[in-house]
Amino acid sequence: MNFIEPVLEVAAAHRQRTGRPFVTLSYAQSLDGCISARPGVALALSGRQSLKLTHKLRAEHDAILVGIGTVLSDNPRLNVRLVDGDNPRPIVVDSRLRLPLDCNLLTQESGRPWIATIEKPDKKRSIALEAAGASILTLPSNSKGQVNLHALLDKLAGLGINSLMVEGGARIITSFLLERLANYIVLTVAPVLVGGLRAVSDLGQSDPENCLRIKNRGHRWLGEDLILWGHLATEPNDEQ
Ligand SMILES: NC(=O)c1ccc[n+]([C@@H]2O[C@H](COP(=O)([O-])OP(=O)(O)OC[C@H]3O[C@@H](n4cnc5c(N)ncnc54)[C@H](OP(=O)(O)O)[C@@H]3O)[C@@H](O)[C@H]2O)c1
């Protein structure tokens, strides 16, 4: 299944044109749109073949991003293990520098994480995290006092990141969609009903005309899971 290579072939040109990396949102959800049973608790939804696809997608991107909530609940490694390929640069969005010093991202051998945080970070925590191998990216905050994701994408482009895979969790997925910062989506839908934590919360749209749509879409079954992919409009009424 090689739908992503042609898309990412233009990632460098996309960065040059827009000043931002090409952003792929990719996560696994249940039939009822949940990514875990309860907030803060990991739930394995993907089958073996879809997991392999996730690792292939990781290998195709320059960097991979999650929110601090996902690190605190899942302690992910975010590297490439199930296929051959390079590890993407791990990035954690973490306004209050809560990343634990003993998390996998800091103790494993594969690429040290970049932590995206807001201006005036706690000095002691920054020093401790840098001593543990992290690099701190200091960014302006948004109206909620969290990391301004527009500024983060500008910064990542400046650091040479052409393509960014965003894996979750719920708040990060919602922020990227709400701010229309994702260019592409690869969704794994597992054939279960969970009744738990929704991947996407309020996107502020009541008019179906203005809802985000997937364009140039494709789909395929991988084992029991349905994989859906396609472009996301980054502007309202953007026909892609
Ligand atoms: N099924 C899947 O594919 C999948 C993938 C990943 C995660 N998950 C699940 O998702 C759950 C975690 O989701 P979550 O919503 O609690 O955490 P999250 O989305 O991973 O992280 C959210 C945190 O990121 C920080 N943040 C900083 N700037 C932000 C911004 N502009 N927008 C949004 N967040 C920002 C905030 O904490 P600060 O204010 O402290 O910075 C926020 O609470 C877990 O249960 C995990 O298992 C599932």
PDBQT file of the ligand as one rigid body, heavy atoms in Angstrom, charges set to zero:
ROOT
HETATM    1  N1  LIG A 301      -5.585   5.451  19.270  1.00  0.00    +0.000 N 
HETATM    2  C1  LIG A 301      -4.576   6.244  18.944  1.00  0.00    +0.000 C 
HETATM    3  O1  LIG A 301      -4.124   6.268  17.793  1.00  0.00    +0.000 OA
HETATM    4  C2  LIG A 301      -3.984   7.150  19.992  1.00  0.00    +0.000 A 
HETATM    5  C3  LIG A 301      -2.831   7.899  19.677  1.00  0.00    +0.000 A 
HETATM    6  C4  LIG A 301      -2.298   8.756  20.650  1.00  0.00    +0.000 A 
HETATM    7  C5  LIG A 301      -2.932   8.859  21.897  1.00  0.00    +0.000 A 
HETATM    8  N2  LIG A 301      -4.033   8.130  22.168  1.00  0.00    +0.000 N 
HETATM    9  C6  LIG A 301      -4.737   8.272  23.466  1.00  0.00    +0.000 C 
HETATM   10  O2  LIG A 301      -5.043   9.639  23.672  1.00  0.00    +0.000 OA
HETATM   11  C7  LIG A 301      -5.134   9.884  25.074  1.00  0.00    +0.000 C 
HETATM   12  C8  LIG A 301      -4.369  11.144  25.389  1.00  0.00    +0.000 C 
HETATM   13  O3  LIG A 301      -5.033  12.236  24.798  1.00  0.00    +0.000 OA
HETATM   14  P1  LIG A 301      -5.090  13.641  25.562  1.00  0.00    +0.000 P 
HETATM   15  O4  LIG A 301      -6.073  14.497  24.864  1.00  0.00    +0.000 OA
HETATM   16  O5  LIG A 301      -5.280  13.387  27.020  1.00  0.00    +0.000 OA
HETATM   17  O6  LIG A 301      -3.580  14.169  25.423  1.00  0.00    +0.000 OA
HETATM   18  P2  LIG A 301      -2.735  14.730  24.188  1.00  0.00    +0.000 P 
HETATM   19  O7  LIG A 301      -3.613  15.233  23.115  1.00  0.00    +0.000 OA
HETATM   20  O8  LIG A 301      -1.689  13.737  23.863  1.00  0.00    +0.000 OA
HETATM   21  O9  LIG A 301      -1.981  15.948  24.892  1.00  0.00    +0.000 OA
HETATM   22  C9  LIG A 301      -2.746  17.074  25.275  1.00  0.00    +0.000 C 
HETATM   23  C10 LIG A 301      -1.897  18.037  26.055  1.00  0.00    +0.000 C 
HETATM   24  O10 LIG A 301      -0.939  18.675  25.171  1.00  0.00    +0.000 OA
HETATM   25  C11 LIG A 301      -0.670  19.941  25.707  1.00  0.00    +0.000 C 
HETATM   26  N3  LIG A 301      -0.806  20.989  24.695  1.00  0.00    +0.000 N 
HETATM   27  C12 LIG A 301       0.041  22.059  24.576  1.00  0.00    +0.000 A 
HETATM   28  N4  LIG A 301      -0.331  22.847  23.587  1.00  0.00    +0.000 NA
HETATM   29  C13 LIG A 301      -1.467  22.309  23.050  1.00  0.00    +0.000 A 
HETATM   30  C14 LIG A 301      -2.326  22.717  22.006  1.00  0.00    +0.000 A 
HETATM   31  N5  LIG A 301      -2.105  23.839  21.283  1.00  0.00    +0.000 N 
HETATM   32  N6  LIG A 301      -3.403  21.956  21.730  1.00  0.00    +0.000 NA
HETATM   33  C15 LIG A 301      -3.648  20.821  22.426  1.00  0.00    +0.000 A 
HETATM   34  N7  LIG A 301      -2.870  20.374  23.444  1.00  0.00    +0.000 NA
HETATM   35  C16 LIG A 301      -1.772  21.125  23.750  1.00  0.00    +0.000 A 
HETATM   36  C17 LIG A 301      -1.663  20.224  26.830  1.00  0.00    +0.000 C 
HETATM   37  O11 LIG A 301      -1.020  19.994  28.075  1.00  0.00    +0.000 OA
HETATM   38  P3  LIG A 301      -0.182  21.226  28.718  1.00  0.00    +0.000 P 
HETATM   39  O12 LIG A 301      -1.145  22.371  28.805  1.00  0.00    +0.000 OA
HETATM   40  O13 LIG A 301       0.294  20.722  30.009  1.00  0.00    +0.000 OA
HETATM   41  O14 LIG A 301       0.913  21.493  27.729  1.00  0.00    +0.000 OA
HETATM   42  C18 LIG A 301      -2.726  19.159  26.606  1.00  0.00    +0.000 C 
HETATM   43  O15 LIG A 301      -3.396  18.782  27.778  1.00  0.00    +0.000 OA
HETATM   44  C19 LIG A 301      -4.569   8.658  25.777  1.00  0.00    +0.000 C 
HETATM   45  O16 LIG A 301      -5.630   7.901  26.347  1.00  0.00    +0.000 OA
HETATM   46  C20 LIG A 301      -3.895   7.889  24.665  1.00  0.00    +0.000 C 
HETATM   47  O17 LIG A 301      -3.906   6.491  24.904  1.00  0.00    +0.000 OA
HETATM   48  C21 LIG A 301      -4.569   7.266  21.248  1.00  0.00    +0.000 A 
ENDROOT
TORSDOF 0
